[in-house]
């Protein structure tokens, strides 16, 4: 039986290609922890997570001092057992973003190692429900962009075969959001999906007002309209609008999703593999949503989420926001607006290690030697 003999930790900072502004923040970097696990058979798996701009050094400190040393000597096939052991080891800092992001970097590395050893791509190893998934684009819908730019981007993505676009909302007055959404709808027609994202920027009363604008423009979902920990407000909003309510990118445990689903507070689950703590809890959340007949449309990390949404039966969309273009040898495969997962064993990500090493801000390793 193979044992984990080495854990290598890196962090790079990936600058987005475009300015990204939403209702509560603007960010110009993505601190990206990368973990590589090696076992006694010489098998290697690589995983990662991310932060938006800050917090990366805290994630790396938790990995270096607490989590990585605890992996040494463990059977890498016991992925669920390892995940639970590490969660308990950090029980004083769970549930929360720093711990989840650190766990995710390890958990995705273990899944990569397992898939490589068994010669399977992740999308098949985790379920193999579908061979492709439609894309919607967020990259051209940021809040700071003027209406004409939103229209131009949506038309460009539609011409490439994309099936939808997401528009950030939360301008100072409701009329501004209405004008922007109406212009995009008029340009793309009724057959193209438009989604709206409030990034937790509204009070309940204002979210109810803005939902009326979304209804008038045939918007496919209202994403993060309220503070993510306010379940009862999401219940009330769901009762006051026919627009599906989408939540999940700011949740960090299976139990939080359970509370939303039981309360009828979410019509779309946007579970993020990094923020939930890895592939292991991501799959449990996706299957929980399936039991409630709720679709899964994950947040960000398209290069990793591609395999996961193709593994499960209740996924409908993949969000297009490129993250790894500058540190991978191959880009995500897109055919007429559909993303197609790789058949190579592992996560389906072809890392460019020369590019990664050129951008390293941190590098440490622990071994059994």
C-alpha positions in Angstrom: 0.0 0.0 0.0 1.4 3.4 -1.1 2.0 6.1 1.5 2.3 9.9 1.0 6.0 10.7 1.1 6.2 14.4 0.0 4.0 17.4 -0.1 5.1 20.5 -2.0 3.4 23.9 -1.6 3.6 26.8 -3.9 1.8 30.1 -4.3 1.6 32.3 -7.4 -0.4 35.5 -8.0 -2.4 35.5 -11.3 -3.3 38.9 -12.6 -6.7 38.9 -14.3 -6.6 39.9 -18.0 -9.5 42.4 -17.5 -10.5 44.7 -14.7 -13.1 42.9 -12.5 -15.5 45.1 -10.5 -18.7 44.1 -8.8 -21.1 45.6 -6.3 -18.7 45.2 -3.3 -15.2 44.9 -4.6 -12.6 45.3 -7.3 -9.7 42.9 -7.6 -6.6 42.8 -9.7 -4.9 39.6 -8.4 -5.7 35.9 -7.6 -3.3 34.5 -5.1 -3.3 30.8 -6.0 -2.0 28.1 -3.6 -0.8 25.0 -5.5 -0.1 21.7 -3.7 1.6 18.7 -5.2 1.5 15.3 -3.4 3.8 12.4 -4.1 3.4 8.8 -2.9 5.8 6.0 -2.3 5.0 4.5 -5.7 6.2 7.8 -7.3 2.7 8.8 -8.3 2.1 12.6 -8.2 -1.1 14.7 -8.0 -1.5 18.4 -8.1 -4.3 20.5 -6.8 -5.0 24.2 -6.1 -7.4 26.8 -4.8 -7.5 30.6 -4.9 -8.1 33.9 -3.1 -9.4 37.1 -4.7 -6.5 39.5 -4.0 -5.6 38.8 -0.4 -5.3 36.0 2.2 -3.0 33.7 0.3 -0.2 33.9 2.8 -2.6 32.8 5.6 -3.6 29.8 3.5 0.0 28.9 2.9 0.8 29.2 6.6 -2.0 26.7 7.5 -0.8 24.3 4.8 2.9 24.6 5.8 2.6 24.3 9.6 -0.6 22.2 10.1 -2.0 20.3 7.2 0.9 19.2 5.0 2.9 17.6 7.8 -0.3 15.6 8.8 -0.4 14.0 5.3 2.9 12.3 5.5 2.6 8.5 5.9 -1.1 8.5 5.0 -2.7 6.3 2.4 -3.6 8.7 -0.5 -6.6 6.5 -1.5 -8.4 7.3 1.8 -9.5 10.7 0.5 -12.6 11.1 2.5 -10.9 9.9 5.7 -8.0 12.3 5.1 -10.4 15.2 4.5 -12.3 14.5 7.7 -9.1 14.1 9.8 -7.7 17.4 8.5 -11.0 19.2 9.1 -11.0 18.0 12.7 -7.3 19.0 13.1 -8.4 22.5 12.2 -11.7 22.5 14.1 -10.9 25.7 15.9 -10.7 27.6 12.5 -13.6 25.8 10.7 -15.9 26.5 9.1 -14.3 29.4 7.2 -12.6 30.5 4.1 -8.9 30.1 5.1 -9.4 26.5 6.2 -11.6 25.6 3.3 -9.1 27.0 0.7 -6.3 25.1 2.3 -8.2 21.8 2.4 -9.3 22.3 -1.2 -5.7 22.5 -2.4 -4.9 19.2 -0.7 -8.1 17.5 -1.6 -7.9 18.3 -5.3 -4.3 17.1 -5.3 -5.4 13.7 -3.9 -8.1 13.4 -6.4 -5.6 14.2 -9.2 -3.3 11.5 -7.8 -6.0 8.9 -7.6 -7.3 9.6 -11.1 -3.8 9.5 -12.6 -3.0 6.2 -10.8 -6.2 4.6 -12.1 -5.8 6.1 -15.6 -9.1 8.0 -15.4 -10.1 11.6 -16.1 -11.9 13.2 -13.1 -15.1 13.7 -14.9 -15.4 9.9 -15.4 -14.0 8.9 -12.0 -16.6 11.1 -10.3 -19.6 10.0 -12.3 -19.3 10.6 -16.0 -22.8 12.0 -16.4 -22.2 14.1 -19.6 -19.6 14.8 -22.2 -19.9 18.6 -22.4 -21.6 21.6 -20.7 -22.9 24.9 -22.1 -21.0 28.0 -21.2 -22.1 31.4 -20.1 -19.6 34.3 -19.9 -19.0 36.7 -17.0 -15.8 38.4 -18.3 -17.7 41.1 -20.2 -20.4 41.9 -17.7 -18.5 43.7 -14.9 -20.2 46.6 -13.0 -17.8 49.3 -14.1 -18.4 48.7 -17.8 -20.7 51.0 -19.8 -23.9 49.7 -21.4 -22.4 49.7 -24.9 -19.5 47.5 -23.8 -21.9 45.0 -22.2 -23.9 44.8 -25.4 -20.8 44.3 -27.5 -19.5 41.5 -25.3 -22.8 39.7 -25.2 -23.1 39.8 -29.0 -19.5 38.6 -29.4 -20.0 35.7 -27.1 -23.3 34.8 -28.7 -21.5 34.8 -32.1 -19.0 32.3 -30.7 -21.8 29.9 -29.7 -22.1 30.8 -26.0 -25.5 30.3 -24.6 -25.6 33.2 -22.1 -23.9 36.1 -20.3 -23.9 37.4 -16.7 -24.3 41.0 -15.9 -23.2 42.5 -12.6 -25.9 44.7 -11.1 -25.8 47.2 -8.2 -25.5 50.6 -9.8 -26.5 53.4 -7.5 -30.0 53.7 -8.9 -32.3 50.9 -10.0 -32.9 52.7 -13.4 -29.2 52.2 -14.3 -29.4 48.4 -13.8 -32.7 48.4 -15.8 -31.2 50.3 -18.7 -28.2 48.0 -18.9 -30.2 44.8 -18.8 -32.8 46.0 -21.2 -30.1 47.0 -23.7 -28.4 43.6 -23.6 -31.8 41.8 -23.9 -32.8 43.9 -26.9 -29.4 43.1 -28.6 -29.3 39.3 -28.0 -33.0 38.4 -28.3 -35.1 36.2 -26.2 -33.3 32.9 -26.8 -30.0 34.0 -25.1 -29.8 33.7 -21.3 -29.0 36.7 -19.2 -28.0 36.2 -15.6 -27.7 38.9 -13.0 -25.3 39.0 -10.0 -25.7 41.3 -7.0 -22.6 40.1 -5.1 -24.4 40.4 -1.7 -24.9 44.1 -2.3 -28.6 44.6 -1.5 -30.9 44.8 1.5 -34.0 42.6 1.3 -36.3 45.5 0.3 -33.9 46.7 -2.4 -33.5 43.1 -3.7 -37.2 42.8 -4.0 -37.3 46.1 -6.0 -34.5 45.0 -8.3 -36.0 41.6 -8.8 -38.9 43.3 -10.6 -36.4 44.7 -13.2 -34.9 41.2 -13.6 -38.4 39.7 -14.2 -39.1 42.3 -16.9 -36.0 41.4 -18.8 -36.3 37.6 -18.6 -33.3 37.1 -16.4 -32.4 33.5 -15.7 -31.3 33.9 -12.1 -30.6 36.5 -9.4 -27.2 35.6 -7.9 -26.1 36.5 -4.4 -28.8 39.2 -3.9 -28.3 39.4 -0.1 -25.7 38.6 2.6 -24.9 34.9 2.2 -25.6 34.0 5.9 -29.2 35.4 5.9 -31.2 32.4 5.0 -34.6 33.8 6.1 -34.2 36.9 3.9 -33.5 34.6 0.9 -36.6 32.7 1.7 -38.7 35.9 1.7 -37.1 37.1 -1.6 -37.8 33.7 -3.2 -41.5 34.1 -2.2 -41.6 37.6 -3.7 -40.2 36.9 -7.2 -40.4 34.3 -10.0 -36.7 34.8 -10.8 -34.6 31.8 -9.5 -32.3 32.7 -6.6 -28.7 31.5 -7.0 -26.4 31.2 -4.0 -23.3 29.3 -2.9 -20.0 31.0 -3.8 -19.8 32.4 -0.2 -20.7 29.2 1.6 -18.1 26.9 3.2 -19.8 23.7 4.3 -22.3 21.1 3.3 -24.5 22.0 6.2 -24.9 25.6 5.0 -26.3 24.3 1.7 -28.5 21.9 3.6 -30.1 24.9 5.5 -30.8 26.8 2.2 -32.2 23.8 0.4 -34.4 22.7 3.3 -35.8 26.3 3.7 -36.5 26.6 -0.1 -34.2 29.6 -0.2 -32.2 28.6 -3.3 -33.2 27.5 -6.8 -29.6 27.3 -8.1 -26.6 26.0 -6.1 -23.3 27.7 -7.0 -21.0 25.6 -4.9 -17.3 26.6 -5.4 -14.8 23.7 -5.1 -12.2 25.9 -3.4 -14.5 27.5 -0.9 -16.3 24.3 0.0 -13.0 22.6 0.8 -12.4 20.4 -2.2 -13.8 17.9 -4.6 -14.9 15.6 -1.7 -17.4 18.0 -0.2 -18.3 19.5 -3.6 -19.7 16.2 -4.8 -21.7 15.7 -1.6 -23.2 19.2 -2.1 -24.0 18.5 -5.7 -25.7 15.2 -4.8 -27.6 16.9 -2.0 -28.9 19.5 -4.5 -29.9 16.7 -6.8 -32.1 15.2 -4.0 -33.9 18.6 -3.8 -34.2 18.7 -7.7 -32.0 21.8 -7.7 -29.5 22.5 -10.5 -25.7 23.1 -9.8 -24.0 26.0 -11.6 -20.6 26.5 -9.9 -18.8 29.7 -9.2 -15.4 30.5 -11.0 -12.5 28.0 -11.4 -13.9 26.8 -14.8 -10.8 24.7 -15.5 -11.5 22.5 -12.5 -15.3 22.8 -12.4 -15.6 21.6 -16.0 -14.8 18.0 -14.9 -17.1 18.2 -11.9 -20.2 19.5 -13.8 -19.7 16.8 -16.4 -19.6 14.2 -13.6 -23.0 15.0 -12.2 -26.5 14.8 -13.7 -27.9 18.1 -12.3 -25.4 20.6 -13.6 -26.7 23.0 -16.3 -24.0 25.7 -16.9 -20.3 26.4 -16.5 -19.1 30.0 -15.8 -16.5 31.3 -18.3 -13.9 33.3 -16.4 -10.4 32.2 -17.5 -7.9 31.8 -14.6 -5.1 29.5 -15.6 -4.3 30.6 -19.1 -0.8 31.8 -18.2 0.3 28.7 -16.3 -1.1 25.8 -18.4 0.1 24.3 -21.6 -3.3 23.6 -23.0 -6.5 25.7 -22.8 -9.9 24.5 -22.0 -11.5 22.9 -25.0 -14.6 24.9 -26.3 -16.8 23.7 -29.2 -19.6 26.0 -30.3 -20.2 27.4 -26.8 -19.8 24.1 -25.0 -16.9 23.2 -22.8 -15.5 19.7 -23.3 -13.6 17.9 -20.5 -10.2 16.4 -21.1 -9.9 12.6 -21.4 -6.4 12.7 -19.9 -6.1 11.1 -16.5 -6.4 13.5 -13.6 -8.1 16.9 -13.1 -7.8 17.7 -16.8 -5.3 20.6 -16.2 -2.0 20.6 -18.1 0.3 22.6 -15.8 3.2 24.6 -17.3 5.7 24.2 -14.5 8.3 26.6 -16.1 5.6 29.3 -16.1 4.6 28.5 -12.5 8.2 28.5 -11.2 8.7 31.9 -12.9 5.8 33.4 -10.9 6.4 31.7 -7.5 6.0 33.9 -4.4 6.3 31.0 -2.0 7.6 27.4 -2.1 8.1 24.9 0.7 7.9 21.2 1.0 7.7 18.5 3.7 8.9 14.9 3.3 9.3 11.7 5.2 13.1 11.8 4.6 
